[in-house]
């Protein structure tokens, strides 16, 4: 067992020993976005008066609520390039599809991760200091930590854990995870 969660290797599998609880951290749903905002200076701060969000990829997005998090959790006016924000989301409900006998699976941690890749602030030439356009290019991803409880008598070998994660907030969005597990002596 480890204090730090295991990460799947390049083949997507994790290696554990029988017995105990194992934590596995995996990243899904990476997507890049561009947020364009028009802001006006009001007294002591910039206030957003308009915005547009565009997705740069065409993959299906499971988490898919980055603008909501910019509104509710993350203040885009203070974000800088390279900055990463983590937001606890908790909207995914696991449904176990395949699990070796005697094993237990749980999903104790779900985080939305927002990483700022690039930020440009451009004042309007007609009114510098009053109006500006801000363009923020960022990446979102979904980080999940699984708990796998294995019986002490689990024989060495290769096993498969399959789970469907349903987004309770957006029911049409789901993610099926296949996690190969190598049990060693």
Secondary structure, 3 states (H helix, E strand, C coil): CCCCCEECCCCCCEEEECCEEEEEEEEEEEEEEEEEEEEEEECCEEEEEEEEEEECCCCCCCCCCHHHHHHHCCCHHHCCCCCEEEEECCCEEEEEEECCCCCEEEEEEEEEEEEEEEEEEEECHHHCCCEEEEEEEEEEEEEEEEEEEECCCCCCEEEEEEEEEEECCCCCCEEEEEEEEEEEC
